[in-house]
Amino acid sequence: MVPWLDLTRQYQQLRGELTRTLDDLMSRSSFILGPYVDTFEADFARFVGSKHCIGLNSGTSALHLALLACGVERGDEVITTPATWISTCWAISYVGAKPVFVDIDPQTCGLDADRVEHAITSRTRAILPVHLYGQAADIAGLCSVAVRHDLPLIEDACQAHAATFAGKHLGTFGAAGCFSFYPGKNLGAFGEAGALVTDDDAIARRVRQLRDHAQAARHHHVEIGYNMRMEGVQGAVLGVKLPHLGAWTERRRAIGARYDAAFGDLSQFRLMREPRGVRFNRHIYPLCCDNRESLRDELTRRDVQTAVHYPTPVHLQPAYQYLGHRPGDFPHAEKLCATQVTLPMFPELSDAEVTQTIDAVRAWAKLHDRAAA
């Protein structure tokens, strides 16, 4: 079976270096924050081109603290997308604000900047776009809207490690960028981890305090704080992996290019194209198909594993029924969630496995053409 993701292969490649690094960490007993987290923060800030990086315990926490640091409070509104993993909206709810959903641009699968402009009210306090699948949302258009209305732009870059627009890393365009290092991400920890990047000294200072029980100094707590510190082991693992991220991204892009070339002539599928100026990091390979379950069944039969990211848009989740949305409110987001299929995509995928996946998809398309005839 060709797996859609296999983390064990990466571990085997890095096993020696990881073992030496983790042995050193254990000998130092640097379990919470500490020198490995400090080093990773500096290295990741340098990698993305940001002044500050604050290591956290998850991408969800990064989003949560970014909203707090940007002054979003109970009763405020935050504009975001319904086509995302639900943590984007959890963070808005955690600070007592209301998520205001705007439909996506079907070309980028990110927030439609024109629709965002029309959704702004006197209660809007922030815009929170998601760079879904590692593809850039319309960051130029969204930045223009944010500047025009004097609103902070908080980027959910949790899937966008090493993705860029106009040569600049996603996550560095707004007031803050939020990253997840969940194990399946392009840069993954050995458990939960995340980070916030920013060029704003005040935001960085407040997030550093909030993550560590709001301590301005030891045992001096200046507000209600949180325990959202990055563990030392995660900083150590991420530090080992970060130097490989560039090569891993290029391998992902090469696999994505093979898929694009193989499926571009098939009318049954909609591919996510790379807009001008964007470097898509290929976090996943999303293939949209109106007969999703038939495709997935055939690929399983041909020993190719698939997944779905994500089957239900957030506005239709039970947790957000109180907002009163109904099917049809955000048709582009709903179409994406109803048709998206995730094909195998990770750097250690072999050329033979890519070929097997391509052959399986094209075989299904041929069968589908016969059935339709």
Summary of the structure (lengths in Angstrom):
residues: 373
radius of gyration: 20.9
end to end distance: 30.8
largest distance: 73.7
contacts: 1317
relative contact order: 0.16
helix: 45%
strand: 18%
